[in-house]
């Protein structure tokens, strides 16, 4: 079985993209698919070598064939039981570059649900870029609601203070519901300092 790192490191997968959530994002927001070459700003991580770290109980993580997403493969995250806190079941990865106060971060990513929460027409996941130690503050912290169709989502946020790469991470929270979600390629970029 292929590792999570191998999936994301493949050149085919790297042609798709995931960018960060906005602080006031519509949970159903989606964008037209774009290529890595069309990304604004500069990457804050190496999309060819993301080291995803799944955490939490009552989950199963696997690599699945996925028609309809660039690269044809996806990370599948199955939540067997809703968690008391959405971040108790999650997928995390470090990023490579420091983010300074005032920088705007965008994350673009493909997502879909393969098993919806009971009685609902969409899944629910949180997209987070922030500090992995106290005070656990975030640049991006939004929720999206993927349906059963592959779509590309975009979320954005602005850093209110410096976020050194050595104490920060990016990732997804899944513990909202009993559900199964697939994620395609992921890209997080900085657009630089926002205008004052």
PyMOL CGO cylinders between C-alpha atoms (Angstrom):
from pymol import cmd
from pymol.cgo import CYLINDER

trace = [
    CYLINDER, 0.00, 0.00, 0.00, 1.30, 3.46, -0.85, 0.3, 1, 1, 1, 1, 1, 1,
    CYLINDER, 1.30, 3.46, -0.85, 2.15, 5.79, 2.03, 0.3, 1, 1, 1, 1, 1, 1,
    CYLINDER, 2.15, 5.79, 2.03, 0.48, 9.17, 2.50, 0.3, 1, 1, 1, 1, 1, 1,
    CYLINDER, 0.48, 9.17, 2.50, 3.78, 10.85, 1.69, 0.3, 1, 1, 1, 1, 1, 1,
    CYLINDER, 3.78, 10.85, 1.69, 4.13, 8.87, -1.53, 0.3, 1, 1, 1, 1, 1, 1,
    CYLINDER, 4.13, 8.87, -1.53, 0.66, 9.86, -2.66, 0.3, 1, 1, 1, 1, 1, 1,
    CYLINDER, 0.66, 9.86, -2.66, 1.24, 13.56, -2.21, 0.3, 1, 1, 1, 1, 1, 1,
    CYLINDER, 1.24, 13.56, -2.21, 4.76, 13.38, -3.60, 0.3, 1, 1, 1, 1, 1, 1,
    CYLINDER, 4.76, 13.38, -3.60, 3.69, 11.91, -6.92, 0.3, 1, 1, 1, 1, 1, 1,
    CYLINDER, 3.69, 11.91, -6.92, 4.03, 14.30, -9.84, 0.3, 1, 1, 1, 1, 1, 1,
    CYLINDER, 4.03, 14.30, -9.84, 0.56, 13.45, -11.12, 0.3, 1, 1, 1, 1, 1, 1,
    CYLINDER, 0.56, 13.45, -11.12, -1.06, 14.47, -7.84, 0.3, 1, 1, 1, 1, 1, 1,
    CYLINDER, -1.06, 14.47, -7.84, 1.01, 17.63, -7.70, 0.3, 1, 1, 1, 1, 1, 1,
    CYLINDER, 1.01, 17.63, -7.70, -0.82, 18.99, -10.75, 0.3, 1, 1, 1, 1, 1, 1,
    CYLINDER, -0.82, 18.99, -10.75, -3.93, 19.66, -8.66, 0.3, 1, 1, 1, 1, 1, 1,
    CYLINDER, -3.93, 19.66, -8.66, -4.16, 22.08, -5.79, 0.3, 1, 1, 1, 1, 1, 1,
    CYLINDER, -4.16, 22.08, -5.79, -5.45, 22.96, -2.39, 0.3, 1, 1, 1, 1, 1, 1,
    CYLINDER, -5.45, 22.96, -2.39, -5.22, 26.47, -0.86, 0.3, 1, 1, 1, 1, 1, 1,
    CYLINDER, -5.22, 26.47, -0.86, -6.24, 27.89, 2.56, 0.3, 1, 1, 1, 1, 1, 1,
    CYLINDER, -6.24, 27.89, 2.56, -9.71, 28.94, 3.91, 0.3, 1, 1, 1, 1, 1, 1,
    CYLINDER, -9.71, 28.94, 3.91, -10.95, 32.48, 4.52, 0.3, 1, 1, 1, 1, 1, 1,
    CYLINDER, -10.95, 32.48, 4.52, -12.03, 33.75, 7.88, 0.3, 1, 1, 1, 1, 1, 1,
    CYLINDER, -12.03, 33.75, 7.88, -15.55, 34.52, 6.58, 0.3, 1, 1, 1, 1, 1, 1,
    CYLINDER, -15.55, 34.52, 6.58, -15.81, 31.79, 3.97, 0.3, 1, 1, 1, 1, 1, 1,
    CYLINDER, -15.81, 31.79, 3.97, -19.05, 30.39, 2.67, 0.3, 1, 1, 1, 1, 1, 1,
    CYLINDER, -19.05, 30.39, 2.67, -18.92, 26.70, 3.72, 0.3, 1, 1, 1, 1, 1, 1,
    CYLINDER, -18.92, 26.70, 3.72, -20.11, 25.71, 0.25, 0.3, 1, 1, 1, 1, 1, 1,
    CYLINDER, -20.11, 25.71, 0.25, -17.65, 27.98, -1.56, 0.3, 1, 1, 1, 1, 1, 1,
    CYLINDER, -17.65, 27.98, -1.56, -15.82, 26.47, -4.50, 0.3, 1, 1, 1, 1, 1, 1,
    CYLINDER, -15.82, 26.47, -4.50, -13.57, 27.71, -7.28, 0.3, 1, 1, 1, 1, 1, 1,
    CYLINDER, -13.57, 27.71, -7.28, -12.85, 26.62, -10.80, 0.3, 1, 1, 1, 1, 1, 1,
    CYLINDER, -12.85, 26.62, -10.80, -9.92, 24.17, -10.87, 0.3, 1, 1, 1, 1, 1, 1,
    CYLINDER, -9.92, 24.17, -10.87, -6.55, 25.79, -11.52, 0.3, 1, 1, 1, 1, 1, 1,
    CYLINDER, -6.55, 25.79, -11.52, -3.10, 24.41, -12.21, 0.3, 1, 1, 1, 1, 1, 1,
    CYLINDER, -3.10, 24.41, -12.21, -0.05, 24.77, -9.99, 0.3, 1, 1, 1, 1, 1, 1,
    CYLINDER, -0.05, 24.77, -9.99, 1.42, 27.21, -12.50, 0.3, 1, 1, 1, 1, 1, 1,
    CYLINDER, 1.42, 27.21, -12.50, -1.63, 29.45, -12.15, 0.3, 1, 1, 1, 1, 1, 1,
    CYLINDER, -1.63, 29.45, -12.15, -1.37, 29.78, -8.37, 0.3, 1, 1, 1, 1, 1, 1,
    CYLINDER, -1.37, 29.78, -8.37, -1.08, 33.31, -7.00, 0.3, 1, 1, 1, 1, 1, 1,
    CYLINDER, -1.08, 33.31, -7.00, 1.73, 34.19, -4.60, 0.3, 1, 1, 1, 1, 1, 1,
    CYLINDER, 1.73, 34.19, -4.60, 4.37, 31.74, -3.39, 0.3, 1, 1, 1, 1, 1, 1,
    CYLINDER, 4.37, 31.74, -3.39, 4.06, 28.29, -1.84, 0.3, 1, 1, 1, 1, 1, 1,
    CYLINDER, 4.06, 28.29, -1.84, 4.70, 27.95, 1.90, 0.3, 1, 1, 1, 1, 1, 1,
    CYLINDER, 4.70, 27.95, 1.90, 5.37, 24.21, 1.58, 0.3, 1, 1, 1, 1, 1, 1,
    CYLINDER, 5.37, 24.21, 1.58, 6.79, 21.72, -0.89, 0.3, 1, 1, 1, 1, 1, 1,
    CYLINDER, 6.79, 21.72, -0.89, 3.76, 20.07, -2.56, 0.3, 1, 1, 1, 1, 1, 1,
    CYLINDER, 3.76, 20.07, -2.56, 5.99, 17.20, -3.72, 0.3, 1, 1, 1, 1, 1, 1,
    CYLINDER, 5.99, 17.20, -3.72, 6.92, 16.14, -0.17, 0.3, 1, 1, 1, 1, 1, 1,
    CYLINDER, 6.92, 16.14, -0.17, 4.06, 16.75, 2.26, 0.3, 1, 1, 1, 1, 1, 1,
    CYLINDER, 4.06, 16.75, 2.26, 4.36, 14.52, 5.35, 0.3, 1, 1, 1, 1, 1, 1,
    CYLINDER, 4.36, 14.52, 5.35, 0.75, 14.03, 6.49, 0.3, 1, 1, 1, 1, 1, 1,
    CYLINDER, 0.75, 14.03, 6.49, 0.25, 12.84, 10.06, 0.3, 1, 1, 1, 1, 1, 1,
    CYLINDER, 0.25, 12.84, 10.06, -3.20, 11.31, 10.83, 0.3, 1, 1, 1, 1, 1, 1,
    CYLINDER, -3.20, 11.31, 10.83, -4.23, 11.61, 14.49, 0.3, 1, 1, 1, 1, 1, 1,
    CYLINDER, -4.23, 11.61, 14.49, -7.08, 10.42, 16.71, 0.3, 1, 1, 1, 1, 1, 1,
    CYLINDER, -7.08, 10.42, 16.71, -9.09, 7.28, 17.39, 0.3, 1, 1, 1, 1, 1, 1,
    CYLINDER, -9.09, 7.28, 17.39, -12.12, 5.88, 15.55, 0.3, 1, 1, 1, 1, 1, 1,
    CYLINDER, -12.12, 5.88, 15.55, -10.70, 6.56, 12.10, 0.3, 1, 1, 1, 1, 1, 1,
    CYLINDER, -10.70, 6.56, 12.10, -9.27, 4.77, 9.08, 0.3, 1, 1, 1, 1, 1, 1,
    CYLINDER, -9.27, 4.77, 9.08, -6.95, 6.45, 6.59, 0.3, 1, 1, 1, 1, 1, 1,
    CYLINDER, -6.95, 6.45, 6.59, -6.13, 4.98, 3.19, 0.3, 1, 1, 1, 1, 1, 1,
    CYLINDER, -6.13, 4.98, 3.19, -5.04, 5.84, -0.34, 0.3, 1, 1, 1, 1, 1, 1,
    CYLINDER, -5.04, 5.84, -0.34, -7.78, 5.27, -2.89, 0.3, 1, 1, 1, 1, 1, 1,
    CYLINDER, -7.78, 5.27, -2.89, -8.17, 5.41, -6.65, 0.3, 1, 1, 1, 1, 1, 1,
    CYLINDER, -8.17, 5.41, -6.65, -10.21, 8.53, -7.44, 0.3, 1, 1, 1, 1, 1, 1,
    CYLINDER, -10.21, 8.53, -7.44, -11.62, 9.28, -10.87, 0.3, 1, 1, 1, 1, 1, 1,
    CYLINDER, -11.62, 9.28, -10.87, -12.40, 12.94, -11.33, 0.3, 1, 1, 1, 1, 1, 1,
    CYLINDER, -12.40, 12.94, -11.33, -9.46, 14.43, -9.43, 0.3, 1, 1, 1, 1, 1, 1,
    CYLINDER, -9.46, 14.43, -9.43, -6.05, 15.30, -10.93, 0.3, 1, 1, 1, 1, 1, 1,
    CYLINDER, -6.05, 15.30, -10.93, -3.63, 12.43, -10.41, 0.3, 1, 1, 1, 1, 1, 1,
    CYLINDER, -3.63, 12.43, -10.41, -6.41, 9.85, -10.01, 0.3, 1, 1, 1, 1, 1, 1,
    CYLINDER, -6.41, 9.85, -10.01, -5.73, 9.16, -6.32, 0.3, 1, 1, 1, 1, 1, 1,
    CYLINDER, -5.73, 9.16, -6.32, -6.88, 10.63, -3.01, 0.3, 1, 1, 1, 1, 1, 1,
    CYLINDER, -6.88, 10.63, -3.01, -6.39, 10.35, 0.73, 0.3, 1, 1, 1, 1, 1, 1,
    CYLINDER, -6.39, 10.35, 0.73, -9.55, 8.83, 2.20, 0.3, 1, 1, 1, 1, 1, 1,
    CYLINDER, -9.55, 8.83, 2.20, -10.35, 9.68, 5.83, 0.3, 1, 1, 1, 1, 1, 1,
    CYLINDER, -10.35, 9.68, 5.83, -13.11, 7.58, 7.38, 0.3, 1, 1, 1, 1, 1, 1,
    CYLINDER, -13.11, 7.58, 7.38, -14.52, 8.74, 10.73, 0.3, 1, 1, 1, 1, 1, 1,
    CYLINDER, -14.52, 8.74, 10.73, -16.16, 5.77, 12.45, 0.3, 1, 1, 1, 1, 1, 1,
    CYLINDER, -16.16, 5.77, 12.45, -17.62, 7.78, 15.33, 0.3, 1, 1, 1, 1, 1, 1,
    CYLINDER, -17.62, 7.78, 15.33, -18.26, 11.50, 15.84, 0.3, 1, 1, 1, 1, 1, 1,
    CYLINDER, -18.26, 11.50, 15.84, -15.77, 13.06, 18.25, 0.3, 1, 1, 1, 1, 1, 1,
    CYLINDER, -15.77, 13.06, 18.25, -16.46, 15.37, 21.19, 0.3, 1, 1, 1, 1, 1, 1,
    CYLINDER, -16.46, 15.37, 21.19, -14.09, 17.87, 19.58, 0.3, 1, 1, 1, 1, 1, 1,
    CYLINDER, -14.09, 17.87, 19.58, -13.68, 18.08, 15.79, 0.3, 1, 1, 1, 1, 1, 1,
    CYLINDER, -13.68, 18.08, 15.79, -9.87, 18.38, 16.10, 0.3, 1, 1, 1, 1, 1, 1,
    CYLINDER, -9.87, 18.38, 16.10, -9.60, 15.09, 18.00, 0.3, 1, 1, 1, 1, 1, 1,
    CYLINDER, -9.60, 15.09, 18.00, -9.67, 13.33, 14.59, 0.3, 1, 1, 1, 1, 1, 1,
    CYLINDER, -9.67, 13.33, 14.59, -7.43, 15.12, 12.15, 0.3, 1, 1, 1, 1, 1, 1,
    CYLINDER, -7.43, 15.12, 12.15, -4.79, 15.12, 9.42, 0.3, 1, 1, 1, 1, 1, 1,
    CYLINDER, -4.79, 15.12, 9.42, -1.81, 17.44, 9.94, 0.3, 1, 1, 1, 1, 1, 1,
    CYLINDER, -1.81, 17.44, 9.94, 1.40, 18.42, 8.14, 0.3, 1, 1, 1, 1, 1, 1,
    CYLINDER, 1.40, 18.42, 8.14, 4.16, 20.97, 8.76, 0.3, 1, 1, 1, 1, 1, 1,
    CYLINDER, 4.16, 20.97, 8.76, 4.85, 23.80, 6.36, 0.3, 1, 1, 1, 1, 1, 1,
    CYLINDER, 4.85, 23.80, 6.36, 8.29, 25.03, 5.34, 0.3, 1, 1, 1, 1, 1, 1,
    CYLINDER, 8.29, 25.03, 5.34, 8.32, 28.85, 5.38, 0.3, 1, 1, 1, 1, 1, 1,
    CYLINDER, 8.32, 28.85, 5.38, 7.72, 31.27, 8.24, 0.3, 1, 1, 1, 1, 1, 1,
    CYLINDER, 7.72, 31.27, 8.24, 4.59, 33.41, 7.97, 0.3, 1, 1, 1, 1, 1, 1,
    CYLINDER, 4.59, 33.41, 7.97, 4.89, 37.02, 9.17, 0.3, 1, 1, 1, 1, 1, 1,
    CYLINDER, 4.89, 37.02, 9.17, 2.22, 39.22, 10.70, 0.3, 1, 1, 1, 1, 1, 1,
    CYLINDER, 2.22, 39.22, 10.70, 0.09, 40.76, 7.95, 0.3, 1, 1, 1, 1, 1, 1,
    CYLINDER, 0.09, 40.76, 7.95, 0.64, 38.01, 5.37, 0.3, 1, 1, 1, 1, 1, 1,
    CYLINDER, 0.64, 38.01, 5.37, -2.45, 36.67, 3.59, 0.3, 1, 1, 1, 1, 1, 1,
    CYLINDER, -2.45, 36.67, 3.59, -2.53, 32.88, 3.20, 0.3, 1, 1, 1, 1, 1, 1,
    CYLINDER, -2.53, 32.88, 3.20, -4.67, 30.99, 0.71, 0.3, 1, 1, 1, 1, 1, 1,
    CYLINDER, -4.67, 30.99, 0.71, -5.31, 27.25, 0.59, 0.3, 1, 1, 1, 1, 1, 1,
    CYLINDER, -5.31, 27.25, 0.59, -6.79, 25.45, -2.45, 0.3, 1, 1, 1, 1, 1, 1,
    CYLINDER, -6.79, 25.45, -2.45, -7.78, 21.79, -2.30, 0.3, 1, 1, 1, 1, 1, 1,
    CYLINDER, -7.78, 21.79, -2.30, -9.96, 19.13, -3.90, 0.3, 1, 1, 1, 1, 1, 1,
    CYLINDER, -9.96, 19.13, -3.90, -12.50, 17.39, -1.65, 0.3, 1, 1, 1, 1, 1, 1,
    CYLINDER, -12.50, 17.39, -1.65, -15.57, 15.18, -1.79, 0.3, 1, 1, 1, 1, 1, 1,
    CYLINDER, -15.57, 15.18, -1.79, -17.58, 12.97, 0.57, 0.3, 1, 1, 1, 1, 1, 1,
    CYLINDER, -17.58, 12.97, 0.57, -17.90, 9.27, -0.23, 0.3, 1, 1, 1, 1, 1, 1,
    CYLINDER, -17.90, 9.27, -0.23, -20.14, 8.60, 2.79, 0.3, 1, 1, 1, 1, 1, 1,
    CYLINDER, -20.14, 8.60, 2.79, -22.33, 11.43, 4.05, 0.3, 1, 1, 1, 1, 1, 1,
    CYLINDER, -22.33, 11.43, 4.05, -23.31, 11.95, 7.69, 0.3, 1, 1, 1, 1, 1, 1,
    CYLINDER, -23.31, 11.95, 7.69, -26.70, 10.36, 8.39, 0.3, 1, 1, 1, 1, 1, 1,
    CYLINDER, -26.70, 10.36, 8.39, -29.56, 12.55, 7.22, 0.3, 1, 1, 1, 1, 1, 1,
    CYLINDER, -29.56, 12.55, 7.22, -27.31, 15.23, 5.69, 0.3, 1, 1, 1, 1, 1, 1,
    CYLINDER, -27.31, 15.23, 5.69, -26.51, 16.23, 2.12, 0.3, 1, 1, 1, 1, 1, 1,
    CYLINDER, -26.51, 16.23, 2.12, -22.90, 17.28, 2.80, 0.3, 1, 1, 1, 1, 1, 1,
    CYLINDER, -22.90, 17.28, 2.80, -19.97, 16.28, 4.97, 0.3, 1, 1, 1, 1, 1, 1,
    CYLINDER, -19.97, 16.28, 4.97, -18.18, 18.74, 7.25, 0.3, 1, 1, 1, 1, 1, 1,
    CYLINDER, -18.18, 18.74, 7.25, -14.44, 19.33, 7.67, 0.3, 1, 1, 1, 1, 1, 1,
    CYLINDER, -14.44, 19.33, 7.67, -12.35, 22.07, 9.21, 0.3, 1, 1, 1, 1, 1, 1,
    CYLINDER, -12.35, 22.07, 9.21, -9.38, 23.59, 7.38, 0.3, 1, 1, 1, 1, 1, 1,
    CYLINDER, -9.38, 23.59, 7.38, -6.69, 25.01, 9.67, 0.3, 1, 1, 1, 1, 1, 1,
    CYLINDER, -6.69, 25.01, 9.67, -3.33, 26.74, 9.33, 0.3, 1, 1, 1, 1, 1, 1,
    CYLINDER, -3.33, 26.74, 9.33, -1.90, 27.78, 12.67, 0.3, 1, 1, 1, 1, 1, 1,
    CYLINDER, -1.90, 27.78, 12.67, 0.29, 27.23, 15.70, 0.3, 1, 1, 1, 1, 1, 1,
    CYLINDER, 0.29, 27.23, 15.70, 0.57, 23.69, 17.12, 0.3, 1, 1, 1, 1, 1, 1,
    CYLINDER, 0.57, 23.69, 17.12, 1.47, 24.93, 20.62, 0.3, 1, 1, 1, 1, 1, 1,
    CYLINDER, 1.47, 24.93, 20.62, 0.02, 27.47, 23.01, 0.3, 1, 1, 1, 1, 1, 1,
    CYLINDER, 0.02, 27.47, 23.01, -1.78, 29.75, 22.40, 0.3, 1, 1, 1, 1, 1, 1,
    CYLINDER, -1.78, 29.75, 22.40, -2.94, 27.55, 19.45, 0.3, 1, 1, 1, 1, 1, 1,
    CYLINDER, -2.94, 27.55, 19.45, -3.90, 30.63, 17.44, 0.3, 1, 1, 1, 1, 1, 1,
    CYLINDER, -3.90, 30.63, 17.44, -4.63, 30.34, 13.73, 0.3, 1, 1, 1, 1, 1, 1,
    CYLINDER, -4.63, 30.34, 13.73, -4.18, 32.12, 10.42, 0.3, 1, 1, 1, 1, 1, 1,
    CYLINDER, -4.18, 32.12, 10.42, -6.91, 30.08, 8.77, 0.3, 1, 1, 1, 1, 1, 1,
    CYLINDER, -6.91, 30.08, 8.77, -9.68, 28.28, 10.65, 0.3, 1, 1, 1, 1, 1, 1,
    CYLINDER, -9.68, 28.28, 10.65, -12.76, 27.57, 8.58, 0.3, 1, 1, 1, 1, 1, 1,
    CYLINDER, -12.76, 27.57, 8.58, -15.24, 24.83, 7.85, 0.3, 1, 1, 1, 1, 1, 1,
    CYLINDER, -15.24, 24.83, 7.85, -16.34, 23.58, 4.45, 0.3, 1, 1, 1, 1, 1, 1,
    CYLINDER, -16.34, 23.58, 4.45, -19.12, 21.19, 3.50, 0.3, 1, 1, 1, 1, 1, 1,
    CYLINDER, -19.12, 21.19, 3.50, -18.08, 18.92, 0.63, 0.3, 1, 1, 1, 1, 1, 1,
    CYLINDER, -18.08, 18.92, 0.63, -20.75, 17.01, -1.29, 0.3, 1, 1, 1, 1, 1, 1,
    CYLINDER, -20.75, 17.01, -1.29, -20.31, 13.71, -3.13, 0.3, 1, 1, 1, 1, 1, 1,
    CYLINDER, -20.31, 13.71, -3.13, -18.91, 15.50, -6.21, 0.3, 1, 1, 1, 1, 1, 1,
    CYLINDER, -18.91, 15.50, -6.21, -15.26, 16.43, -6.58, 0.3, 1, 1, 1, 1, 1, 1,
    CYLINDER, -15.26, 16.43, -6.58, -14.86, 20.20, -6.22, 0.3, 1, 1, 1, 1, 1, 1,
    CYLINDER, -14.86, 20.20, -6.22, -11.97, 22.54, -5.60, 0.3, 1, 1, 1, 1, 1, 1,
    CYLINDER, -11.97, 22.54, -5.60, -12.32, 24.75, -2.53, 0.3, 1, 1, 1, 1, 1, 1,
    CYLINDER, -12.32, 24.75, -2.53, -10.43, 27.86, -1.47, 0.3, 1, 1, 1, 1, 1, 1,
    CYLINDER, -10.43, 27.86, -1.47, -10.11, 29.38, 1.98, 0.3, 1, 1, 1, 1, 1, 1,
    CYLINDER, -10.11, 29.38, 1.98, -8.04, 32.38, 3.11, 0.3, 1, 1, 1, 1, 1, 1,
    CYLINDER, -8.04, 32.38, 3.11, -6.86, 34.13, 6.24, 0.3, 1, 1, 1, 1, 1, 1,
    CYLINDER, -6.86, 34.13, 6.24, -4.47, 36.86, 7.36, 0.3, 1, 1, 1, 1, 1, 1,
    CYLINDER, -4.47, 36.86, 7.36, -1.80, 36.32, 10.02, 0.3, 1, 1, 1, 1, 1, 1,
    CYLINDER, -1.80, 36.32, 10.02, -2.35, 38.62, 12.99, 0.3, 1, 1, 1, 1, 1, 1,
    CYLINDER, -2.35, 38.62, 12.99, 1.16, 37.87, 14.32, 0.3, 1, 1, 1, 1, 1, 1,
    CYLINDER, 1.16, 37.87, 14.32, 4.26, 35.91, 13.25, 0.3, 1, 1, 1, 1, 1, 1,
    CYLINDER, 4.26, 35.91, 13.25, 3.88, 32.14, 12.77, 0.3, 1, 1, 1, 1, 1, 1,
    CYLINDER, 3.88, 32.14, 12.77, 7.31, 30.43, 12.66, 0.3, 1, 1, 1, 1, 1, 1,
    CYLINDER, 7.31, 30.43, 12.66, 7.26, 27.23, 10.61, 0.3, 1, 1, 1, 1, 1, 1,
    CYLINDER, 7.26, 27.23, 10.61, 8.97, 25.42, 13.50, 0.3, 1, 1, 1, 1, 1, 1,
    CYLINDER, 8.97, 25.42, 13.50, 5.85, 25.76, 15.67, 0.3, 1, 1, 1, 1, 1, 1,
    CYLINDER, 5.85, 25.76, 15.67, 3.05, 25.78, 13.10, 0.3, 1, 1, 1, 1, 1, 1,
    CYLINDER, 3.05, 25.78, 13.10, 1.16, 23.33, 10.88, 0.3, 1, 1, 1, 1, 1, 1,
    CYLINDER, 1.16, 23.33, 10.88, -1.63, 23.01, 8.33, 0.3, 1, 1, 1, 1, 1, 1,
    CYLINDER, -1.63, 23.01, 8.33, -4.35, 20.43, 8.03, 0.3, 1, 1, 1, 1, 1, 1,
    CYLINDER, -4.35, 20.43, 8.03, -7.92, 19.21, 8.36, 0.3, 1, 1, 1, 1, 1, 1,
    CYLINDER, -7.92, 19.21, 8.36, -10.28, 18.38, 11.24, 0.3, 1, 1, 1, 1, 1, 1,
    CYLINDER, -10.28, 18.38, 11.24, -12.77, 15.56, 10.59, 0.3, 1, 1, 1, 1, 1, 1,
    CYLINDER, -12.77, 15.56, 10.59, -14.41, 14.72, 13.93, 0.3, 1, 1, 1, 1, 1, 1,
    CYLINDER, -14.41, 14.72, 13.93, -17.62, 16.71, 13.34, 0.3, 1, 1, 1, 1, 1, 1,
    CYLINDER, -17.62, 16.71, 13.34, -19.59, 13.70, 12.09, 0.3, 1, 1, 1, 1, 1, 1,
    CYLINDER, -19.59, 13.70, 12.09, -19.46, 10.01, 11.28, 0.3, 1, 1, 1, 1, 1, 1,
    CYLINDER, -19.46, 10.01, 11.28, -18.44, 10.41, 7.64, 0.3, 1, 1, 1, 1, 1, 1,
    CYLINDER, -18.44, 10.41, 7.64, -15.93, 9.50, 4.94, 0.3, 1, 1, 1, 1, 1, 1,
    CYLINDER, -15.93, 9.50, 4.94, -14.12, 12.26, 3.05, 0.3, 1, 1, 1, 1, 1, 1,
    CYLINDER, -14.12, 12.26, 3.05, -11.56, 12.12, 0.26, 0.3, 1, 1, 1, 1, 1, 1,
    CYLINDER, -11.56, 12.12, 0.26, -8.94, 14.82, -0.32, 0.3, 1, 1, 1, 1, 1, 1,
    CYLINDER, -8.94, 14.82, -0.32, -7.02, 15.43, -3.52, 0.3, 1, 1, 1, 1, 1, 1,
    CYLINDER, -7.02, 15.43, -3.52, -3.91, 17.58, -4.01, 0.3, 1, 1, 1, 1, 1, 1,
    CYLINDER, -3.91, 17.58, -4.01, -3.20, 20.46, -1.62, 0.3, 1, 1, 1, 1, 1, 1,
    CYLINDER, -3.20, 20.46, -1.62, -1.40, 23.78, -2.00, 0.3, 1, 1, 1, 1, 1, 1,
    CYLINDER, -1.40, 23.78, -2.00, -1.00, 26.60, 0.53, 0.3, 1, 1, 1, 1, 1, 1,
    CYLINDER, -1.00, 26.60, 0.53, 0.40, 29.93, -0.65, 0.3, 1, 1, 1, 1, 1, 1,
    CYLINDER, 0.40, 29.93, -0.65, 1.22, 33.35, 0.72, 0.3, 1, 1, 1, 1, 1, 1,
    CYLINDER, 1.22, 33.35, 0.72, 0.06, 36.46, -1.10, 0.3, 1, 1, 1, 1, 1, 1,
    CYLINDER, 0.06, 36.46, -1.10, 2.42, 38.60, 0.97, 0.3, 1, 1, 1, 1, 1, 1,
    CYLINDER, 2.42, 38.60, 0.97, 1.52, 41.55, 3.17, 0.3, 1, 1, 1, 1, 1, 1,
    CYLINDER, 1.52, 41.55, 3.17, -2.03, 42.87, 2.95, 0.3, 1, 1, 1, 1, 1, 1,
    CYLINDER, -2.03, 42.87, 2.95, -2.51, 46.57, 2.28, 0.3, 1, 1, 1, 1, 1, 1,
    CYLINDER, -2.51, 46.57, 2.28, -3.00, 48.69, 5.38, 0.3, 1, 1, 1, 1, 1, 1,
]
cmd.load_cgo(trace, "trace")
